[in-house]
Structures are given as C-alpha cells and as structure tokens.
Amino acid sequence: MLKIREHVPLAQRTTFGIGKTARYFVEVRTEEEIKEAIAWARAKGVSPVVLSGGSNVLLPDEELDALVVNVVSDDFSFADTELEAEAGCNLLHLIREAAERNLGGWEKLAGIPGTIGGAVRGNAGAFGPEIKDFVVRVRALDIELGETRELDNDACDFSYRHSFFKDHPEWIITRAWVKLGKADPVASKELIEETIRERERRHIQNVRAAGSFFVNPVAPKEVQELFEKEKGMKSREGRVPAGWLIEKVGLKGARVGDAVASEQHPNYIKNDGEATAAQVKELAQKIKDAVHKEFGIELQEEAVVL
C-alpha cells in the first residue's frame, strides 16, 4: 500500500536546495508502485512529477501542485561484464562497485550527480565519454498507457545531452543495462578519484547547483575559431562551452540575490545561501540575453525548470 503524504518539503531532496513543498508525495521502488502512484494521481486529478536523484532540476518557490513520485529503487547486479541497475541507483556508487569487480571504461563519468536513470535520460557525459557509450538497453514505463517496453541503444535516440526520453516525458526509465570492459581495479579506482579531483578543481563538486545549467551550444564558425584560438583546443561537434560564453560576456560571478554564476565554473548557477527559483531564473535570463546580444547564440537550459 502506497503511503501518500501531503505538503512535503522538497528543497533538501534536490542538489540545488531550492523549492517549497509537494502537495502530494510518495516514495516508490518498483514498476508496480510507479503504476499505482500514477493511477492515484490521475484519480485525484493532479499531475505526476517523477523525482529521483534530485539533480538537473529547478523546483518552484511555490508549492508544487502535483504528486511527486520519488523513485528510490537501488538494486543492481552484475553478470560477466554487464551491469543491470534500477533507475534510482546512484551513478557514482555503480561506477565504484564496477571497479571492485574489475570492470570499467566509464570512470570519467564519476562525480556526475544523480542516478543512472537521470544519466540515461540526459545522456550525461564528462571529459569525453557519455552514458550512451555503455548503454545496451533501457526498460521504461509509459505512464499514460501503463505499458512497459525495452529499448535498445539505437531506439534510445541518444545525441548530445539528449535521448528519446527527453522528447517523450511520458516514458519513465525504470531499469538500465550497461556493458563495461575488463579493467585493473587499482587503475580504475585511481582514475575515478582523479576524475573527481578534476571536477573539484573546477569547483563543480559539493556546491548547491543543478549541475551544468545550460547545454553547450552549437556556435557560428567565427565563435568556434575564437574559442579554439583562446583555449588551444578543438570544439566538439561545432559546440563551445556555455561557461566560456558566460565568461566572455562578463557574467562570471554574476549574482541575483543568492543565485550566482560560479566564479570557478560559470555554467554552474549555484545557490549561495537562500537563493530562490525566481532569482535563478532571473540570472539565467540575464545570461541568455547577454550571450544572444554578443554572439547571436540562444542558450538552452540543460536543467529541467518546473
């Protein structure tokens, strides 16, 4: 039997530390519980909102008039070089568990906040690799029809920070299978810690933020060339870092209330105290306007803004 609670605080359930309450809230572990929660929401006449690891999302300052379905599933298993994990499993925990079993290849994803389900939905990546490089198939639930389906890697329609699931929010990821390679456990663990240290050096660990707020955009040729000349590196797929653009328009460290474009990594809008969603959105719009005025580039949010 599901335990539906009312007026549950949400801020502490997100990496941003922003948000008020959920009108209704429930924790679920299984596909059947997710189905039951969705049916309850439909009968009650409220929208279901799925929340798992709490990263990559900005919640509103007002009560969220919805049933927040908090996925807390965390079971996983290994079979030879394949990992099967429920969507609610913490990504870093899985990477470390794989290393214990002499499996790796995805160590550079270490430190990306959130769950494997969230990583698949957004095709999370860092320092080169993306989760799409390892996903074999994904199990998902259509919350509108109540049907489950398994999608192979191609059907997931992965591209830069994108997947089928972003285009079809009615599909909720419940499980993922990833293929890893044999790895020396000592070297694997060292690479994991080295990756985390590099993220910390860039000050994108242990801050209250959603993660990268904007997607790195495709830029005009002249902007790509300017980036390559300044940074001494090639742009990937014609994209330039959103953080670099923010710095170029002079908004590194920009502040609206307690919402700040981080001095170390300006594409991380961080909560520097008691920031509100309104302050974050005002700062984000200020950044978007400045980048568009200077470079003609429309920045798009990577974070989900509810």
ZARO-896195 format. One record per residue (C-alpha): x negated, z, y negated; residue in one letter. Coordinates in nm, 4 decimals. Layout:
N
<r <X; Z; Y>; "A">
...
//
This chain:
306
<r <0.0000; 0.0000; 0.0000>; "M">
<r <-0.1430; -0.1030; -0.3348>; "L">
<r <-0.1983; 0.1669; -0.5958>; "K">
<r <-0.0884; 0.0155; -0.9253>; "I">
<r <-0.1986; 0.2201; -1.2271>; "R">
<r <-0.0908; 0.1877; -1.5893>; "E">
<r <-0.2839; 0.1866; -1.9198>; "H">
<r <-0.6255; 0.1940; -1.7515>; "V">
<r <-0.9330; 0.1781; -1.9832>; "P">
<r <-1.1333; -0.1412; -1.9330>; "L">
<r <-1.4373; -0.1264; -2.1634>; "A">
<r <-1.6563; 0.0634; -1.9171>; "Q">
<r <-1.5706; -0.1904; -1.6478>; "R">
<r <-1.7448; -0.4690; -1.8393>; "T">
<r <-2.1087; -0.5321; -1.9243>; "T">
<r <-2.0043; -0.5800; -2.2896>; "F">
<r <-1.8480; -0.2349; -2.3133>; "G">
<r <-1.5648; -0.3859; -2.5186>; "I">
<r <-1.1931; -0.3792; -2.4524>; "G">
<r <-0.8992; -0.1437; -2.4614>; "K">
<r <-0.6701; -0.0948; -2.1621>; "T">
<r <-0.4860; -0.2878; -1.8945>; "A">
<r <-0.1108; -0.2451; -1.8937>; "R">
<r <-0.1368; -0.2519; -1.5150>; "Y">
<r <-0.4475; -0.2211; -1.2979>; "F">
<r <-0.5190; -0.2381; -0.9262>; "V">
<r <-0.8295; -0.2431; -0.7069>; "E">
<r <-0.8255; -0.4852; -0.4128>; "V">
<r <-1.0618; -0.5550; -0.1241>; "R">
<r <-0.9015; -0.8180; 0.0974>; "T">
<r <-0.7339; -1.1564; 0.0527>; "E">
<r <-0.4072; -0.9994; 0.1666>; "E">
<r <-0.4359; -0.7333; -0.1025>; "E">
<r <-0.5050; -1.0018; -0.3635>; "I">
<r <-0.1926; -1.1895; -0.2470>; "K">
<r <0.0104; -0.8682; -0.2609>; "E">
<r <-0.1158; -0.7924; -0.6124>; "A">
<r <-0.0324; -1.1426; -0.7351>; "I">
<r <0.3178; -1.1180; -0.5854>; "A">
<r <0.3652; -0.7822; -0.7599>; "W">
<r <0.2597; -0.9331; -1.0932>; "A">
<r <0.4975; -1.2270; -1.0515>; "R">
<r <0.7871; -0.9940; -0.9684>; "A">
<r <0.7021; -0.7794; -1.2711>; "K">
<r <0.6821; -1.0817; -1.4986>; "G">
<r <0.3213; -1.0243; -1.6070>; "V">
<r <0.0144; -1.2432; -1.5723>; "S">
<r <-0.2561; -1.1541; -1.3198>; "P">
<r <-0.6129; -1.1353; -1.4551>; "V">
<r <-0.8925; -1.1152; -1.1999>; "V">
<r <-1.1930; -0.8984; -1.2892>; "L">
<r <-1.4878; -0.8360; -1.0605>; "S">
<r <-1.8379; -0.7591; -1.1851>; "G">
<r <-1.7282; -0.7426; -1.5496>; "G">
<r <-1.9993; -0.9741; -1.6839>; "S">
<r <-1.9431; -1.3003; -1.8721>; "N">
<r <-1.6155; -1.1788; -2.0213>; "V">
<r <-1.4928; -1.0531; -2.3597>; "L">
<r <-1.1747; -0.8451; -2.3404>; "L">
<r <-0.9398; -0.7972; -2.6361>; "P">
<r <-0.9204; -0.4969; -2.8665>; "D">
<r <-0.5518; -0.4550; -2.7838>; "E">
<r <-0.4012; -0.3554; -2.4509>; "E">
<r <-0.4163; -0.6483; -2.2088>; "L">
<r <-0.0557; -0.7200; -2.1195>; "D">
<r <-0.1333; -0.8149; -1.7616>; "A">
<r <-0.2069; -0.6868; -1.4140>; "L">
<r <-0.5856; -0.6633; -1.3980>; "V">
<r <-0.6849; -0.7268; -1.0367>; "V">
<r <-1.0242; -0.5643; -0.9870>; "N">
<r <-1.1952; -0.7191; -0.6822>; "V">
<r <-1.4216; -0.4550; -0.5266>; "V">
<r <-1.4931; -0.6194; -0.1896>; "S">
<r <-1.8574; -0.5754; -0.0936>; "D">
<r <-1.9033; -0.6682; 0.2735>; "D">
<r <-2.1729; -0.9174; 0.3768>; "F">
<r <-2.3548; -1.0266; 0.6899>; "S">
<r <-2.6466; -1.2473; 0.7914>; "F">
<r <-2.6628; -1.4989; 1.0757>; "A">
<r <-3.0058; -1.6579; 1.1120>; "D">
<r <-3.0762; -1.7975; 0.7608>; "T">
<r <-2.7145; -1.7975; 0.6416>; "E">
<r <-2.5555; -1.5210; 0.4362>; "L">
<r <-2.1801; -1.4660; 0.4313>; "E">
<r <-2.0643; -1.2438; 0.1473>; "A">
<r <-1.7371; -1.1339; -0.0037>; "E">
<r <-1.6924; -1.2368; -0.3665>; "A">
<r <-1.7241; -0.8828; -0.5028>; "G">
<r <-2.0793; -0.8318; -0.3727>; "C">
<r <-2.3396; -0.7674; -0.6414>; "N">
<r <-2.5719; -1.0688; -0.6628>; "L">
<r <-2.8958; -0.8750; -0.7134>; "L">
<r <-2.8127; -0.6475; -0.4178>; "H">
<r <-2.7681; -0.9550; -0.1960>; "L">
<r <-3.0980; -1.1063; -0.3139>; "I">
<r <-3.2788; -0.7828; -0.2301>; "R">
<r <-3.1036; -0.7485; 0.1069>; "E">
<r <-3.2070; -1.1045; 0.1944>; "A">
<r <-3.5700; -1.0251; 0.1138>; "A">
<r <-3.5526; -0.7314; 0.3568>; "E">
<r <-3.4613; -0.9871; 0.6239>; "R">
<r <-3.7459; -1.2289; 0.5405>; "N">
<r <-3.5075; -1.4649; 0.3610>; "L">
<r <-3.5428; -1.6062; 0.0114>; "G">
<r <-3.5635; -1.9071; -0.2141>; "G">
<r <-3.3230; -1.7705; -0.4713>; "W">
<r <-3.5364; -1.4864; -0.6091>; "E">
<r <-3.5335; -1.6335; -0.9625>; "K">
<r <-3.1614; -1.5590; -0.9786>; "L">
<r <-3.2497; -1.1881; -0.9646>; "A">
<r <-3.1137; -0.9935; -1.2585>; "G">
<r <-2.8248; -1.2269; -1.3390>; "I">
<r <-2.5459; -0.9754; -1.3967>; "P">
<r <-2.2327; -0.9652; -1.1876>; "G">
<r <-2.1144; -1.0677; -0.8448>; "T">
<r <-2.1752; -1.3629; -0.6165>; "I">
<r <-1.8161; -1.4759; -0.6770>; "G">
<r <-1.8761; -1.4875; -1.0508>; "G">
<r <-2.2101; -1.6610; -0.9977>; "A">
<r <-2.0422; -1.9346; -0.7930>; "V">
<r <-1.7597; -1.9783; -1.0431>; "R">
<r <-2.0038; -2.0310; -1.3309>; "G">
<r <-2.2823; -2.1935; -1.1249>; "N">
<r <-2.5150; -1.9244; -1.2548>; "A">
<r <-2.8815; -2.0134; -1.2877>; "G">
<r <-3.2091; -1.8964; -1.4348>; "A">
<r <-3.5672; -2.0218; -1.4571>; "F">
<r <-3.4759; -2.3442; -1.2732>; "G">
<r <-3.2626; -2.2650; -0.9651>; "P">
<r <-2.8832; -2.2446; -0.9747>; "E">
<r <-2.6465; -2.0901; -0.7213>; "I">
<r <-2.5307; -2.4415; -0.6261>; "K">
<r <-2.8721; -2.4982; -0.4668>; "D">
<r <-2.7842; -2.2427; -0.1986>; "F">
<r <-2.4049; -2.2526; -0.1507>; "V">
<r <-2.2877; -2.4022; 0.1784>; "V">
<r <-1.9171; -2.3402; 0.1349>; "R">
<r <-1.6717; -2.1183; -0.0513>; "V">
<r <-1.3413; -1.9649; 0.0532>; "R">
<r <-1.0786; -1.9401; -0.2192>; "A">
<r <-0.7167; -1.8412; -0.2673>; "L">
<r <-0.4648; -2.0389; -0.4719>; "D">
<r <-0.2754; -1.7595; -0.6452>; "I">
<r <0.0100; -1.9937; -0.7367>; "E">
<r <0.0798; -2.1186; -0.3845>; "L">
<r <-0.0654; -1.8307; -0.1832>; "G">
<r <-0.2799; -2.0703; 0.0204>; "E">
<r <-0.6436; -2.0276; 0.1203>; "T">
<r <-0.8954; -2.3077; 0.1527>; "R">
<r <-1.2633; -2.3535; 0.2267>; "E">
<r <-1.4558; -2.5901; 0.0014>; "L">
<r <-1.7964; -2.7312; 0.0878>; "D">
<r <-2.0697; -2.7649; -0.1723>; "N">
<r <-1.9568; -3.1112; -0.2852>; "D">
<r <-1.5936; -3.0023; -0.3223>; "A">
<r <-1.7061; -2.7175; -0.5494>; "C">
<r <-1.7951; -2.9861; -0.8080>; "D">
<r <-2.0984; -2.7992; -0.9361>; "F">
<r <-2.2717; -2.9022; -1.2559>; "S">
<r <-2.4471; -2.7139; -1.5344>; "Y">
<r <-2.2657; -2.3763; -1.5673>; "R">
<r <-1.9566; -2.5380; -1.4190>; "H">
<r <-1.7597; -2.5570; -1.0968>; "S">
<r <-1.4213; -2.6620; -0.9615>; "F">
<r <-1.3079; -2.3035; -1.0136>; "F">
<r <-1.3582; -2.3166; -1.3905>; "K">
<r <-1.1299; -2.6207; -1.4077>; "D">
<r <-0.8781; -2.4601; -1.1719>; "H">
<r <-0.8428; -2.0911; -1.2622>; "P">
<r <-0.5545; -2.0592; -1.0181>; "E">
<r <-0.8166; -2.0656; -0.7401>; "W">
<r <-0.9796; -1.7258; -0.6861>; "I">
<r <-1.3067; -1.7124; -0.4921>; "I">
<r <-1.2890; -1.4601; -0.2076>; "T">
<r <-1.5988; -1.5367; 0.0001>; "R">
<r <-1.9155; -1.7473; -0.0112>; "A">
<r <-2.1726; -1.8705; 0.2398>; "W">
<r <-2.5273; -1.9436; 0.1231>; "V">
<r <-2.8210; -2.0975; 0.3070>; "K">
<r <-3.1601; -1.9406; 0.2474>; "L">
<r <-3.5117; -2.0138; 0.3635>; "G">
<r <-3.7652; -1.8077; 0.5533>; "K">
<r <-3.9769; -1.6019; 0.3157>; "A">
<r <-4.2565; -1.3497; 0.3264>; "D">
<r <-4.0792; -1.0221; 0.2406>; "P">
<r <-4.3667; -0.8847; 0.0336>; "V">
<r <-4.3993; -1.2031; -0.1726>; "A">
<r <-4.0214; -1.2272; -0.2037>; "S">
<r <-3.9866; -0.8714; -0.3338>; "K">
<r <-4.2728; -0.9279; -0.5777>; "E">
<r <-4.1038; -1.2422; -0.7127>; "L">
<r <-3.7744; -1.0547; -0.7529>; "I">
<r <-3.9399; -0.7816; -0.9579>; "E">
<r <-4.1470; -1.0333; -1.1552>; "E">
<r <-3.8268; -1.2230; -1.2404>; "T">
<r <-3.6548; -0.9050; -1.3559>; "I">
<r <-3.9583; -0.8133; -1.5679>; "R">
<r <-3.9459; -1.1565; -1.7315>; "E">
<r <-3.5775; -1.1082; -1.8099>; "R">
<r <-3.6586; -0.7657; -1.9544>; "E">
<r <-3.9387; -0.9179; -2.1618>; "R">
<r <-3.6795; -1.1465; -2.3154>; "R">
<r <-3.4612; -0.8408; -2.3725>; "H">
<r <-3.1724; -0.9751; -2.1666>; "I">
<r <-3.1509; -0.6785; -1.9305>; "Q">
<r <-2.9928; -0.3410; -1.9883>; "N">
<r <-2.8091; -0.4360; -2.3053>; "V">
<r <-2.4340; -0.4309; -2.3532>; "R">
<r <-2.3576; -0.8004; -2.3559>; "A">
<r <-2.1615; -1.0544; -2.1548>; "A">
<r <-2.4772; -1.2485; -2.0690>; "G">
<r <-2.5501; -1.5771; -2.2439>; "S">
<r <-2.2591; -1.6201; -2.4841>; "F">
<r <-2.2909; -1.9968; -2.5336>; "F">
<r <-2.3714; -2.2798; -2.2944>; "V">
<r <-2.6945; -2.4656; -2.3728>; "N">
<r <-2.5562; -2.7838; -2.5294>; "P">
<r <-2.6474; -3.1492; -2.4862>; "V">
<r <-2.8232; -3.2371; -2.8112>; "A">
<r <-2.8871; -3.5591; -3.0067>; "P">
<r <-3.2190; -3.7260; -2.9338>; "K">
<r <-3.3799; -3.6107; -3.2588>; "E">
<r <-3.2865; -3.2468; -3.1868>; "V">
<r <-3.4279; -3.2749; -2.8346>; "Q">
<r <-3.7511; -3.4120; -2.9790>; "E">
<r <-3.7727; -3.1318; -3.2361>; "L">
<r <-3.7264; -2.8721; -2.9611>; "F">
<r <-3.9874; -3.0356; -2.7373>; "E">
<r <-4.2382; -3.0563; -3.0248>; "K">
<r <-4.1864; -2.6920; -3.1258>; "E">
<r <-4.1780; -2.5399; -2.7776>; "K">
<r <-4.4088; -2.7749; -2.5891>; "G">
<r <-4.1617; -2.8223; -2.3059>; "M">
<r <-3.9181; -3.0898; -2.1981>; "K">
<r <-3.5463; -3.0444; -2.2494>; "S">
<r <-3.3476; -3.0436; -1.9254>; "R">
<r <-3.0668; -3.2961; -1.8888>; "E">
<r <-3.0800; -3.3546; -2.2641>; "G">
<r <-2.9919; -2.9913; -2.3340>; "R">
<r <-3.1579; -2.7498; -2.5729>; "V">
<r <-3.1277; -2.3692; -2.5616>; "P">
<r <-2.8397; -2.2282; -2.7629>; "A">
<r <-3.0660; -1.9346; -2.8537>; "G">
<r <-3.3174; -2.1733; -3.0128>; "W">
<r <-3.0426; -2.3370; -3.2200>; "L">
<r <-2.9197; -1.9961; -3.3357>; "I">
<r <-3.2731; -1.9066; -3.4395>; "E">
<r <-3.3156; -2.2408; -3.6214>; "K">
<r <-3.0073; -2.1759; -3.8378>; "V">
<r <-3.1411; -1.8333; -3.9321>; "G">
<r <-2.8904; -1.6228; -3.7408>; "L">
<r <-3.1253; -1.4462; -3.5013>; "K">
<r <-3.0418; -1.0788; -3.5535>; "G">
<r <-2.7221; -1.1670; -3.7438>; "A">
<r <-2.4662; -0.8897; -3.7421>; "R">
<r <-2.0934; -0.8454; -3.7895>; "V">
<r <-2.0212; -0.4757; -3.7619>; "G">
<r <-2.1870; -0.3638; -3.4388>; "D">
<r <-2.1888; -0.7142; -3.2868>; "A">
<r <-2.5434; -0.8537; -3.3078>; "V">
<r <-2.7149; -1.1786; -3.2088>; "A">
<r <-3.0075; -1.0147; -3.0293>; "S">
<r <-3.3465; -1.0323; -3.2018>; "E">
<r <-3.5098; -1.0971; -2.8652>; "Q">
<r <-3.2573; -1.3466; -2.7280>; "H">
<r <-3.0047; -1.4545; -2.9937>; "P">
<r <-2.7737; -1.6220; -2.7405>; "N">
<r <-2.7027; -1.2693; -2.6228>; "Y">
<r <-2.4404; -1.1296; -2.8575>; "I">
<r <-2.4744; -0.7595; -2.7884>; "K">
<r <-2.2666; -0.4524; -2.8540>; "N">
<r <-2.4978; -0.2421; -3.0677>; "D">
<r <-2.2695; 0.0589; -3.0906>; "G">
<r <-1.8934; 0.0367; -3.1283>; "E">
<r <-1.8522; -0.3403; -3.1537>; "A">
<r <-1.5024; -0.4833; -3.1272>; "T">
<r <-1.3880; -0.8112; -2.9786>; "A">
<r <-1.2867; -0.9198; -3.3291>; "A">
<r <-1.6420; -0.8627; -3.4546>; "Q">
<r <-1.7895; -1.0571; -3.1618>; "V">
<r <-1.5537; -1.3478; -3.2214>; "K">
<r <-1.6269; -1.3486; -3.5957>; "E">
<r <-2.0014; -1.3569; -3.5289>; "L">
<r <-1.9599; -1.6260; -3.2644>; "A">
<r <-1.7605; -1.8424; -3.5060>; "Q">
<r <-2.0233; -1.7907; -3.7787>; "K">
<r <-2.2890; -1.9120; -3.5339>; "I">
<r <-2.0815; -2.2113; -3.4239>; "K">
<r <-2.0136; -2.3155; -3.7828>; "D">
<r <-2.3822; -2.2901; -3.8812>; "A">
<r <-2.5061; -2.4849; -3.5780>; "V">
<r <-2.2459; -2.7559; -3.6316>; "H">
<r <-2.3293; -2.7851; -4.0013>; "K">
<r <-2.7056; -2.8078; -3.9389>; "E">
<r <-2.7196; -3.0121; -3.6179>; "F">
<r <-2.3727; -3.1605; -3.5603>; "G">
<r <-2.3549; -2.9756; -3.2292>; "I">
<r <-2.0404; -2.7986; -3.1090>; "E">
<r <-2.1409; -2.4844; -2.9221>; "L">
<r <-1.9108; -2.3906; -2.6342>; "Q">
<r <-1.8633; -2.0375; -2.5059>; "E">
<r <-2.0005; -1.9603; -2.1615>; "E">
<r <-1.8339; -1.6186; -2.1735>; "A">
<r <-1.4616; -1.6075; -2.0963>; "V">
<r <-1.2805; -1.4854; -2.4064>; "V">
<r <-0.9435; -1.3304; -2.3222>; "L">
//
